[in-house]
Amino acid sequence: MLIFFNIEADMVKYRLKRIPFAIRCCIFFQLVCWLIPAGALAGTWSGEVARVADGDTLVVTRGGERVKVRVAGIDTPEHGQPFAKEAKAFTVRHVGGRVVRIVEKETDRYGRVVAWVTPSGGGEELGSALVRAGLAWRHIHFSKDPELMALERAARKRRIGIWSQPDPIPPWEWKHPR
């Protein structure tokens, strides 16, 4: 048995030596990335929602610190746009005052943590829930998520929320008219 493992180990070493070093490094990196859960790299934590600023922005308490969190992949109507109040009210009902799980994606230019937000006790991720309810756009500049695309198509087809209007203006166009 020991001889068999020595032969196998020698064969593996011989074959590895034939693979260029750069390719071996790439393979190693891919294996490491595959083995580490995405949340471990991005930053996953829980906190209580202290305040809902608008439909897609929350203030979450994390270890005594208040962190401004922007829901990833979506954009809800801005203050003054149709359905802005409804989007905020939906967010308050979905996560207001509750403990949520935050999976960080990045930090935006305003210093907010851009993240996926899910109620800790279970439930749908907030961005998906808002898009499903017709209260948010999938942000075309920041999300290629096929699930959000499908949810938006379904909401448009049902003509609910923002899609009940003849020509809804996305917030990124409404903020910066041409």
Backbone as JSON Lines, residues from 0, in Angstrom:
{"i":0,"aa":"M","n":[0.83,-1.19,0.0],"ca":[0.0,0.0,0.0],"c":[0.87,1.25,0.0]}
{"i":1,"aa":"L","n":[1.89,1.29,0.83],"ca":[2.8,2.43,0.91],"c":[3.52,2.64,-0.41]}
{"i":2,"aa":"I","n":[3.9,1.55,-1.05],"ca":[4.57,1.64,-2.35],"c":[3.65,2.26,-3.38]}
{"i":3,"aa":"F","n":[2.38,1.87,-3.37],"ca":[1.4,2.41,-4.31],"c":[1.3,3.93,-4.17]}
{"i":4,"aa":"F","n":[1.2,4.45,-2.91],"ca":[1.1,5.89,-2.69],"c":[2.37,6.61,-3.12]}
{"i":5,"aa":"N","n":[3.55,6.0,-2.92],"ca":[4.8,6.62,-3.36],"c":[4.83,6.74,-4.87]}
{"i":6,"aa":"I","n":[4.38,5.69,-5.57],"ca":[4.34,5.73,-7.04],"c":[3.36,6.81,-7.49]}
{"i":7,"aa":"E","n":[2.19,6.85,-6.86],"ca":[1.19,7.87,-7.21],"c":[1.74,9.28,-6.96]}
{"i":8,"aa":"A","n":[2.37,9.49,-5.82],"ca":[2.92,10.81,-5.49],"c":[3.99,11.21,-6.49]}
{"i":9,"aa":"D","n":[4.85,10.26,-6.89],"ca":[5.88,10.57,-7.88],"c":[5.26,10.95,-9.21]}
{"i":10,"aa":"M","n":[4.2,10.27,-9.6],"ca":[3.53,10.58,-10.88],"c":[2.91,11.98,-10.84]}
{"i":11,"aa":"V","n":[2.29,12.31,-9.7],"ca":[1.67,13.64,-9.57],"c":[2.74,14.73,-9.64]}
{"i":12,"aa":"K","n":[3.85,14.53,-8.92],"ca":[4.94,15.51,-8.95],"c":[5.48,15.68,-10.37]}
{"i":13,"aa":"Y","n":[5.66,14.56,-11.08],"ca":[6.18,14.61,-12.45],"c":[5.22,15.39,-13.34]}
{"i":14,"aa":"R","n":[3.93,15.11,-13.21],"ca":[2.94,15.79,-14.06],"c":[2.83,17.27,-13.71]}
{"i":15,"aa":"L","n":[2.91,17.6,-12.42],"ca":[2.85,19.01,-12.01],"c":[4.04,19.8,-12.54]}
{"i":16,"aa":"K","n":[5.21,19.17,-12.58],"ca":[6.4,19.86,-13.08],"c":[6.27,20.2,-14.56]}
{"i":17,"aa":"R","n":[5.48,19.44,-15.28],"ca":[5.31,19.68,-16.71],"c":[4.36,20.84,-16.98]}
{"i":18,"aa":"I","n":[3.54,21.23,-15.97],"ca":[2.61,22.35,-16.13],"c":[3.35,23.63,-15.77]}
{"i":19,"aa":"P","n":[3.32,24.65,-16.63],"ca":[4.02,25.91,-16.34],"c":[3.57,26.5,-15.0]}
{"i":20,"aa":"F","n":[4.5,27.17,-14.33],"ca":[4.26,27.73,-13.0],"c":[3.05,28.67,-12.98]}
{"i":21,"aa":"A","n":[2.92,29.53,-13.98],"ca":[1.81,30.5,-14.03],"c":[0.47,29.79,-14.07]}
{"i":22,"aa":"I","n":[0.39,28.71,-14.82],"ca":[-0.87,27.97,-14.92],"c":[-1.16,27.27,-13.59]}
{"i":23,"aa":"R","n":[-0.11,26.72,-12.94],"ca":[-0.31,26.1,-11.63],"c":[-0.84,27.12,-10.63]}
{"i":24,"aa":"C","n":[-0.32,28.35,-10.67],"ca":[-0.8,29.41,-9.77],"c":[-2.27,29.74,-10.04]}
{"i":25,"aa":"C","n":[-2.64,29.82,-11.31],"ca":[-4.03,30.1,-11.67],"c":[-4.96,28.99,-11.17]}
{"i":26,"aa":"I","n":[-4.55,27.75,-11.35],"ca":[-5.36,26.62,-10.89],"c":[-5.51,26.68,-9.38]}
{"i":27,"aa":"F","n":[-4.42,26.93,-8.67],"ca":[-4.46,27.03,-7.21],"c":[-5.41,28.14,-6.77]}
{"i":28,"aa":"F","n":[-5.3,29.32,-7.41],"ca":[-6.15,30.46,-7.06],"c":[-7.62,30.12,-7.28]}
{"i":29,"aa":"Q","n":[-7.93,29.47,-8.4],"ca":[-9.32,29.1,-8.68],"c":[-9.84,28.11,-7.65]}
{"i":30,"aa":"L","n":[-9.03,27.16,-7.25],"ca":[-9.45,26.2,-6.24],"c":[-9.72,26.89,-4.91]}
{"i":31,"aa":"V","n":[-8.85,27.81,-4.52],"ca":[-9.04,28.53,-3.27],"c":[-10.33,29.35,-3.32]}
{"i":32,"aa":"C","n":[-10.55,30.05,-4.42],"ca":[-11.77,30.86,-4.57],"c":[-13.02,29.99,-4.55]}
{"i":33,"aa":"W","n":[-12.93,28.82,-5.1],"ca":[-14.07,27.92,-5.15],"c":[-14.39,27.37,-3.76]}
{"i":34,"aa":"L","n":[-13.37,27.17,-2.95],"ca":[-13.56,26.6,-1.63],"c":[-14.0,27.61,-0.58]}
{"i":35,"aa":"I","n":[-13.68,28.89,-0.77],"ca":[-14.06,29.91,0.2],"c":[-15.43,30.44,-0.17]}
{"i":36,"aa":"P","n":[-16.39,30.42,0.78],"ca":[-17.72,30.96,0.47],"c":[-17.64,32.44,0.13]}
{"i":37,"aa":"A","n":[-18.5,32.87,-0.79],"ca":[-18.49,34.27,-1.24],"c":[-18.67,35.24,-0.08]}
{"i":38,"aa":"G","n":[-19.53,34.92,0.87],"ca":[-19.77,35.79,2.01],"c":[-18.53,36.03,2.85]}
{"i":39,"aa":"A","n":[-17.63,35.04,2.9],"ca":[-16.43,35.19,3.71],"c":[-15.5,36.24,3.12]}
{"i":40,"aa":"L","n":[-15.48,36.36,1.81],"ca":[-14.64,37.35,1.16],"c":[-15.3,38.73,1.18]}
{"i":41,"aa":"A","n":[-16.59,38.76,0.98],"ca":[-17.3,40.03,0.85],"c":[-17.57,40.68,2.2]}
{"i":42,"aa":"G","n":[-17.76,39.93,3.23],"ca":[-18.13,40.47,4.53],"c":[-19.6,40.23,4.78]}
{"i":43,"aa":"T","n":[-19.88,39.29,5.61],"ca":[-21.25,38.96,5.97],"c":[-21.43,39.25,7.44]}
{"i":44,"aa":"W","n":[-22.47,39.97,7.78],"ca":[-22.74,40.29,9.17],"c":[-24.22,40.54,9.36]}
{"i":45,"aa":"S","n":[-24.64,40.62,10.62],"ca":[-26.05,40.88,10.94],"c":[-26.13,42.14,11.79]}
{"i":46,"aa":"G","n":[-27.24,42.81,11.67],"ca":[-27.49,44.01,12.47],"c":[-28.96,44.36,12.43]}
{"i":47,"aa":"E","n":[-29.36,45.27,13.3],"ca":[-30.75,45.69,13.36],"c":[-30.95,46.95,12.53]}
{"i":48,"aa":"V","n":[-32.03,46.97,11.76],"ca":[-32.34,48.15,10.95],"c":[-32.83,49.25,11.88]}
{"i":49,"aa":"A","n":[-32.04,50.32,11.98],"ca":[-32.37,51.45,12.86],"c":[-33.28,52.45,12.16]}
{"i":50,"aa":"R","n":[-33.1,52.57,10.83],"ca":[-33.87,53.57,10.08],"c":[-33.91,53.18,8.61]}
{"i":51,"aa":"V","n":[-35.03,53.49,7.99],"ca":[-35.16,53.32,6.54],"c":[-35.16,54.71,5.95]}
{"i":52,"aa":"A","n":[-34.12,55.04,5.2],"ca":[-34.0,56.38,4.6],"c":[-34.93,56.53,3.41]}
{"i":53,"aa":"D","n":[-34.92,55.51,2.54],"ca":[-35.84,55.45,1.4],"c":[-35.96,53.98,1.01]}
{"i":54,"aa":"G","n":[-36.54,53.71,-0.13],"ca":[-36.79,52.32,-0.5],"c":[-35.57,51.45,-0.6]}
{"i":55,"aa":"D","n":[-34.41,52.03,-0.95],"ca":[-33.22,51.2,-1.14],"c":[-32.04,51.59,-0.26]}
{"i":56,"aa":"T","n":[-32.27,52.41,0.76],"ca":[-31.19,52.82,1.65],"c":[-31.63,52.67,3.11]}
{"i":57,"aa":"L","n":[-30.79,51.98,3.89],"ca":[-31.1,51.71,5.3],"c":[-29.94,52.15,6.17]}
{"i":58,"aa":"V","n":[-30.23,52.34,7.44],"ca":[-29.18,52.51,8.43],"c":[-29.29,51.29,9.34]}
{"i":59,"aa":"V","n":[-28.21,50.52,9.41],"ca":[-28.2,49.27,10.17],"c":[-27.18,49.39,11.3]}
{"i":60,"aa":"T","n":[-27.6,49.0,12.5],"ca":[-26.7,49.03,13.66],"c":[-25.86,47.76,13.67]}
{"i":61,"aa":"R","n":[-24.55,47.97,13.72],"ca":[-23.6,46.85,13.74],"c":[-22.61,47.08,14.88]}
{"i":62,"aa":"G","n":[-22.79,46.32,15.96],"ca":[-21.88,46.45,17.1],"c":[-21.82,47.86,17.66]}
{"i":63,"aa":"G","n":[-22.96,48.52,17.77],"ca":[-23.0,49.88,18.31],"c":[-22.75,50.97,17.28]}
{"i":64,"aa":"E","n":[-22.28,50.6,16.12],"ca":[-22.01,51.57,15.04],"c":[-23.17,51.56,14.05]}
{"i":65,"aa":"R","n":[-23.51,52.71,13.53],"ca":[-24.57,52.81,12.51],"c":[-23.92,52.83,11.14]}
{"i":66,"aa":"V","n":[-24.36,51.9,10.3],"ca":[-23.78,51.74,8.97],"c":[-24.87,52.02,7.94]}
{"i":67,"aa":"K","n":[-24.56,52.91,6.98],"ca":[-25.5,53.2,5.9],"c":[-25.35,52.12,4.84]}
{"i":68,"aa":"V","n":[-26.46,51.46,4.51],"ca":[-26.45,50.33,3.58],"c":[-27.34,50.64,2.39]}
{"i":69,"aa":"R","n":[-26.81,50.44,1.21],"ca":[-27.55,50.61,-0.05],"c":[-27.84,49.22,-0.59]}
{"i":70,"aa":"V","n":[-29.09,48.93,-0.9],"ca":[-29.47,47.61,-1.41],"c":[-28.85,47.4,-2.79]}
{"i":71,"aa":"A","n":[-28.18,46.28,-2.97],"ca":[-27.44,46.0,-4.21],"c":[-28.37,45.66,-5.37]}
{"i":72,"aa":"G","n":[-27.99,46.13,-6.55],"ca":[-28.62,45.69,-7.8],"c":[-29.9,46.37,-8.2]}
{"i":73,"aa":"I","n":[-30.44,47.24,-7.35],"ca":[-31.74,47.85,-7.64],"c":[-31.68,49.36,-7.45]}
{"i":74,"aa":"D","n":[-32.75,50.02,-7.88],"ca":[-32.92,51.45,-7.62],"c":[-34.41,51.69,-7.46]}
{"i":75,"aa":"T","n":[-34.8,52.29,-6.34],"ca":[-36.21,52.61,-6.11],"c":[-36.44,54.07,-6.49]}
{"i":76,"aa":"P","n":[-37.7,54.45,-6.69],"ca":[-37.99,55.85,-7.05],"c":[-37.44,56.82,-6.0]}
{"i":77,"aa":"E","n":[-36.98,57.97,-6.48],"ca":[-36.44,59.02,-5.61],"c":[-37.59,59.82,-4.99]}
{"i":78,"aa":"H","n":[-37.28,60.56,-3.91],"ca":[-38.27,61.43,-3.29],"c":[-38.83,62.35,-4.37]}
{"i":79,"aa":"G","n":[-40.15,62.44,-4.44],"ca":[-40.8,63.26,-5.45],"c":[-41.23,62.48,-6.67]}
{"i":80,"aa":"Q","n":[-40.7,61.28,-6.87],"ca":[-41.12,60.44,-7.99],"c":[-42.33,59.62,-7.56]}
{"i":81,"aa":"P","n":[-43.18,59.25,-8.53],"ca":[-44.28,58.35,-8.19],"c":[-43.74,57.04,-7.61]}
{"i":82,"aa":"F","n":[-44.42,56.54,-6.59],"ca":[-44.13,55.27,-5.91],"c":[-42.92,55.32,-4.98]}
{"i":83,"aa":"A","n":[-42.35,56.5,-4.74],"ca":[-41.24,56.61,-3.78],"c":[-41.74,56.29,-2.36]}
{"i":84,"aa":"K","n":[-42.89,56.84,-1.99],"ca":[-43.44,56.59,-0.64],"c":[-43.82,55.12,-0.48]}
{"i":85,"aa":"E","n":[-44.38,54.54,-1.52],"ca":[-44.77,53.13,-1.44],"c":[-43.55,52.22,-1.3]}
{"i":86,"aa":"A","n":[-42.47,52.57,-2.01],"ca":[-41.24,51.76,-1.92],"c":[-40.66,51.85,-0.51]}
{"i":87,"aa":"K","n":[-40.66,53.05,0.06],"ca":[-40.14,53.21,1.43],"c":[-41.02,52.44,2.42]}
{"i":88,"aa":"A","n":[-42.33,52.56,2.27],"ca":[-43.25,51.85,3.18],"c":[-43.07,50.33,3.06]}
{"i":89,"aa":"F","n":[-42.86,49.85,1.85],"ca":[-42.62,48.41,1.64],"c":[-41.35,47.98,2.37]}
{"i":90,"aa":"T","n":[-40.3,48.77,2.25],"ca":[-39.03,48.45,2.92],"c":[-39.19,48.45,4.43]}
{"i":91,"aa":"V","n":[-39.93,49.42,4.95],"ca":[-40.19,49.47,6.4],"c":[-40.92,48.2,6.84]}
{"i":92,"aa":"R","n":[-41.95,47.79,6.09],"ca":[-42.69,46.57,6.44],"c":[-41.81,45.32,6.35]}
{"i":93,"aa":"H","n":[-40.94,45.29,5.36],"ca":[-40.12,44.09,5.09],"c":[-38.98,43.93,6.1]}
{"i":94,"aa":"V","n":[-38.29,45.04,6.44],"ca":[-37.11,44.92,7.3],"c":[-37.03,45.93,8.43]}
{"i":95,"aa":"G","n":[-37.91,46.91,8.48],"ca":[-37.82,47.97,9.48],"c":[-37.81,47.43,10.91]}
{"i":96,"aa":"G","n":[-36.8,47.81,11.69],"ca":[-36.69,47.4,13.08],"c":[-36.29,45.95,13.28]}
{"i":97,"aa":"R","n":[-36.06,45.23,12.21],"ca":[-35.72,43.8,12.31],"c":[-34.22,43.59,12.18]}
{"i":98,"aa":"V","n":[-33.79,42.42,12.61],"ca":[-32.4,42.03,12.41],"c":[-32.3,41.49,10.98]}
{"i":99,"aa":"V","n":[-31.28,41.97,10.27],"ca":[-31.09,41.56,8.88],"c":[-29.69,40.99,8.69]}
{"i":100,"aa":"R","n":[-29.56,40.17,7.67],"ca":[-28.26,39.63,7.28],"c":[-27.76,40.47,6.12]}
{"i":101,"aa":"I","n":[-26.55,40.99,6.25],"ca":[-25.94,41.84,5.24],"c":[-24.8,41.07,4.57]}
{"i":102,"aa":"V","n":[-24.84,40.97,3.25],"ca":[-23.73,40.39,2.5],"c":[-23.19,41.52,1.63]}
{"i":103,"aa":"E","n":[-22.03,42.02,2.04],"ca":[-21.45,43.18,1.38],"c":[-20.96,42.84,-0.02]}
{"i":104,"aa":"K","n":[-21.2,43.77,-0.93],"ca":[-20.7,43.65,-2.29],"c":[-19.54,44.63,-2.5]}
{"i":105,"aa":"E","n":[-19.74,45.88,-2.07],"ca":[-18.73,46.92,-2.25],"c":[-19.12,48.14,-1.43]}
{"i":106,"aa":"T","n":[-18.32,49.17,-1.5],"ca":[-18.64,50.46,-0.9],"c":[-18.77,51.45,-2.05]}
{"i":107,"aa":"D","n":[-19.86,52.22,-2.07],"ca":[-20.06,53.15,-3.19],"c":[-19.33,54.46,-2.96]}
{"i":108,"aa":"R","n":[-19.44,55.36,-3.92],"ca":[-18.7,56.63,-3.85],"c":[-19.2,57.55,-2.74]}
{"i":109,"aa":"Y","n":[-20.36,57.23,-2.16],"ca":[-20.89,58.02,-1.05],"c":[-20.53,57.4,0.3]}
{"i":110,"aa":"G","n":[-19.76,56.33,0.28],"ca":[-19.34,55.67,1.52],"c":[-20.35,54.67,2.07]}
{"i":111,"aa":"R","n":[-21.41,54.41,1.31],"ca":[-22.4,53.44,1.78],"c":[-21.94,52.03,1.44]}
{"i":112,"aa":"V","n":[-22.3,51.08,2.29],"ca":[-22.04,49.67,2.01],"c":[-23.13,49.21,1.04]}
{"i":113,"aa":"V","n":[-22.73,48.74,-0.11],"ca":[-23.69,48.19,-1.08],"c":[-23.76,46.7,-0.78]}
{"i":114,"aa":"A","n":[-24.99,46.21,-0.5],"ca":[-25.1,44.83,-0.01],"c":[-26.46,44.22,-0.33]}
{"i":115,"aa":"W","n":[-26.48,42.91,-0.26],"ca":[-27.73,42.16,-0.32],"c":[-28.25,42.09,1.1]}
{"i":116,"aa":"V","n":[-29.53,42.4,1.28],"ca":[-30.14,42.51,2.61],"c":[-31.27,41.49,2.71]}
{"i":117,"aa":"T","n":[-31.16,40.61,3.73],"ca":[-32.17,39.57,3.92],"c":[-32.6,39.55,5.38]}
{"i":118,"aa":"P","n":[-33.91,39.49,5.65],"ca":[-34.34,39.36,7.05],"c":[-33.74,38.1,7.68]}
{"i":119,"aa":"S","n":[-33.21,38.23,8.91],"ca":[-32.52,37.1,9.56],"c":[-33.43,35.91,9.81]}
{"i":120,"aa":"G","n":[-34.68,36.14,10.12],"ca":[-35.61,35.04,10.39],"c":[-36.06,34.32,9.14]}
{"i":121,"aa":"G","n":[-35.52,34.69,8.0],"ca":[-35.95,34.11,6.73],"c":[-36.77,35.13,5.96]}
{"i":122,"aa":"G","n":[-36.96,34.86,4.74],"ca":[-37.71,35.78,3.89],"c":[-36.88,36.14,2.67]}
{"i":123,"aa":"E","n":[-37.52,36.81,1.75],"ca":[-36.9,37.14,0.48],"c":[-35.91,38.29,0.64]}
{"i":124,"aa":"E","n":[-34.84,38.24,-0.12],"ca":[-33.86,39.32,-0.15],"c":[-34.6,40.6,-0.55]}
{"i":125,"aa":"L","n":[-34.28,41.71,0.11],"ca":[-35.03,42.96,-0.04],"c":[-35.08,43.46,-1.48]}
{"i":126,"aa":"G","n":[-33.96,43.46,-2.19],"ca":[-33.95,43.95,-3.57],"c":[-34.88,43.14,-4.45]}
{"i":127,"aa":"S","n":[-34.84,41.83,-4.33],"ca":[-35.72,40.96,-5.11],"c":[-37.18,41.22,-4.77]}
{"i":128,"aa":"A","n":[-37.47,41.4,-3.49],"ca":[-38.85,41.65,-3.06],"c":[-39.38,42.97,-3.64]}
{"i":129,"aa":"L","n":[-38.54,44.0,-3.64],"ca":[-38.95,45.3,-4.19],"c":[-39.21,45.22,-5.69]}
{"i":130,"aa":"V","n":[-38.34,44.52,-6.41],"ca":[-38.52,44.38,-7.86],"c":[-39.77,43.56,-8.14]}
{"i":131,"aa":"R","n":[-39.97,42.47,-7.4],"ca":[-41.15,41.61,-7.57],"c":[-42.44,42.41,-7.36]}
{"i":132,"aa":"A","n":[-42.43,43.33,-6.38],"ca":[-43.61,44.14,-6.07],"c":[-43.81,45.3,-7.04]}
{"i":133,"aa":"G","n":[-42.88,45.47,-7.98],"ca":[-42.98,46.57,-8.94],"c":[-42.61,47.91,-8.33]}
{"i":134,"aa":"L","n":[-41.77,47.88,-7.29],"ca":[-41.4,49.12,-6.61],"c":[-39.93,49.48,-6.79]}
{"i":135,"aa":"A","n":[-39.25,48.77,-7.7],"ca":[-37.84,49.07,-7.97],"c":[-37.48,48.6,-9.36]}
{"i":136,"aa":"W","n":[-36.51,49.28,-9.92],"ca":[-35.89,48.87,-11.17],"c":[-34.68,48.01,-10.85]}
{"i":137,"aa":"R","n":[-34.39,47.07,-11.69],"ca":[-33.06,46.44,-11.63],"c":[-32.14,47.51,-12.18]}
{"i":138,"aa":"H","n":[-31.09,47.82,-11.45],"ca":[-30.22,48.92,-11.88],"c":[-29.38,48.45,-13.06]}
{"i":139,"aa":"I","n":[-29.67,48.97,-14.25],"ca":[-29.03,48.48,-15.47],"c":[-27.52,48.7,-15.5]}
{"i":140,"aa":"H","n":[-27.03,49.67,-14.72],"ca":[-25.58,49.94,-14.71],"c":[-24.83,49.05,-13.73]}
{"i":141,"aa":"F","n":[-25.53,48.49,-12.74],"ca":[-24.85,47.77,-11.67],"c":[-25.29,46.33,-11.49]}
{"i":142,"aa":"S","n":[-26.25,45.85,-12.26],"ca":[-26.72,44.48,-12.06],"c":[-27.03,43.78,-13.38]}
{"i":143,"aa":"K","n":[-26.45,42.62,-13.5],"ca":[-26.76,41.73,-14.64],"c":[-27.43,40.46,-14.1]}
{"i":144,"aa":"D","n":[-27.95,40.54,-12.88],"ca":[-28.55,39.39,-12.21],"c":[-29.76,38.88,-12.98]}
{"i":145,"aa":"P","n":[-29.71,37.64,-13.48],"ca":[-30.84,37.11,-14.26],"c":[-32.13,36.98,-13.44]}
{"i":146,"aa":"E","n":[-32.0,36.74,-12.13],"ca":[-33.21,36.65,-11.29],"c":[-33.91,38.0,-11.23]}
{"i":147,"aa":"L","n":[-33.13,39.07,-11.02],"ca":[-33.74,40.41,-11.0],"c":[-34.35,40.77,-12.35]}
{"i":148,"aa":"M","n":[-33.67,40.37,-13.42],"ca":[-34.21,40.62,-14.77],"c":[-35.57,39.95,-14.94]}
{"i":149,"aa":"A","n":[-35.67,38.7,-14.51],"ca":[-36.91,37.94,-14.64],"c":[-38.01,38.55,-13.76]}
{"i":150,"aa":"L","n":[-37.66,38.95,-12.54],"ca":[-38.65,39.56,-11.65],"c":[-39.16,40.88,-12.22]}
{"i":151,"aa":"E","n":[-38.26,41.67,-12.82],"ca":[-38.68,42.94,-13.42],"c":[-39.59,42.7,-14.62]}
{"i":152,"aa":"R","n":[-39.23,41.73,-15.46],"ca":[-40.09,41.39,-16.61],"c":[-41.49,41.0,-16.15]}
{"i":153,"aa":"A","n":[-41.56,40.19,-15.1],"ca":[-42.86,39.74,-14.59],"c":[-43.67,40.91,-14.04]}
{"i":154,"aa":"A","n":[-43.03,41.82,-13.3],"ca":[-43.73,42.98,-12.75],"c":[-44.22,43.9,-13.87]}
{"i":155,"aa":"R","n":[-43.39,44.07,-14.91],"ca":[-43.81,44.88,-16.06],"c":[-45.03,44.27,-16.74]}
{"i":156,"aa":"K","n":[-44.97,42.96,-16.9],"ca":[-46.07,42.24,-17.57],"c":[-47.37,42.38,-16.78]}
{"i":157,"aa":"R","n":[-47.27,42.36,-15.45],"ca":[-48.46,42.47,-14.6],"c":[-48.89,43.93,-14.41]}
{"i":158,"aa":"R","n":[-48.05,44.86,-14.86],"ca":[-48.32,46.31,-14.75],"c":[-48.62,46.72,-13.31]}
{"i":159,"aa":"I","n":[-47.71,46.34,-12.41],"ca":[-47.89,46.69,-11.01],"c":[-46.86,47.74,-10.6]}
{"i":160,"aa":"G","n":[-47.22,48.52,-9.58],"ca":[-46.3,49.53,-9.05],"c":[-45.87,50.53,-10.11]}
{"i":161,"aa":"I","n":[-44.56,50.72,-10.23],"ca":[-44.04,51.69,-11.18],"c":[-44.43,51.36,-12.61]}
{"i":162,"aa":"W","n":[-44.69,50.09,-12.86],"ca":[-45.02,49.64,-14.22],"c":[-46.49,49.88,-14.57]}
{"i":163,"aa":"S","n":[-47.27,50.43,-13.61],"ca":[-48.66,50.78,-13.91],"c":[-48.72,52.13,-14.63]}
{"i":164,"aa":"Q","n":[-47.61,52.85,-14.67],"ca":[-47.53,54.14,-15.35],"c":[-47.2,53.93,-16.82]}
{"i":165,"aa":"P","n":[-47.62,54.87,-17.68],"ca":[-47.33,54.68,-19.11],"c":[-45.83,54.7,-19.44]}
{"i":166,"aa":"D","n":[-45.08,55.63,-18.88],"ca":[-43.64,55.74,-19.16],"c":[-42.87,56.06,-17.89]}
{"i":167,"aa":"P","n":[-42.65,55.06,-17.02],"ca":[-41.92,55.35,-15.79],"c":[-40.47,55.75,-16.08]}
{"i":168,"aa":"I","n":[-40.0,56.76,-15.36],"ca":[-38.63,57.25,-15.56],"c":[-37.74,56.66,-14.47]}
{"i":169,"aa":"P","n":[-36.7,55.93,-14.86],"ca":[-35.8,55.36,-13.85],"c":[-35.12,56.46,-13.04]}
{"i":170,"aa":"P","n":[-34.85,56.19,-11.77],"ca":[-34.24,57.21,-10.91],"c":[-32.92,57.77,-11.43]}
{"i":171,"aa":"W","n":[-32.11,56.94,-12.07],"ca":[-30.82,57.43,-12.57],"c":[-31.02,58.43,-13.72]}
{"i":172,"aa":"E","n":[-32.14,58.38,-14.42],"ca":[-32.45,59.38,-15.45],"c":[-33.16,60.58,-14.83]}
{"i":173,"aa":"W","n":[-34.02,60.32,-13.86],"ca":[-34.78,61.37,-13.2],"c":[-33.86,62.33,-12.46]}
{"i":174,"aa":"K","n":[-32.8,61.81,-11.83],"ca":[-31.85,62.64,-11.09],"c":[-31.0,63.51,-12.03]}
{"i":175,"aa":"H","n":[-30.73,62.98,-13.21],"ca":[-29.84,63.67,-14.16],"c":[-30.52,63.79,-15.52]}
{"i":176,"aa":"P","n":[-31.54,64.67,-15.63],"ca":[-32.23,64.82,-16.92],"c":[-31.29,65.37,-17.98]}
{"i":177,"aa":"R","n":[-31.5,64.95,-19.2],"ca":[-30.63,65.4,-20.31],"c":[-31.14,66.65,-20.94]}
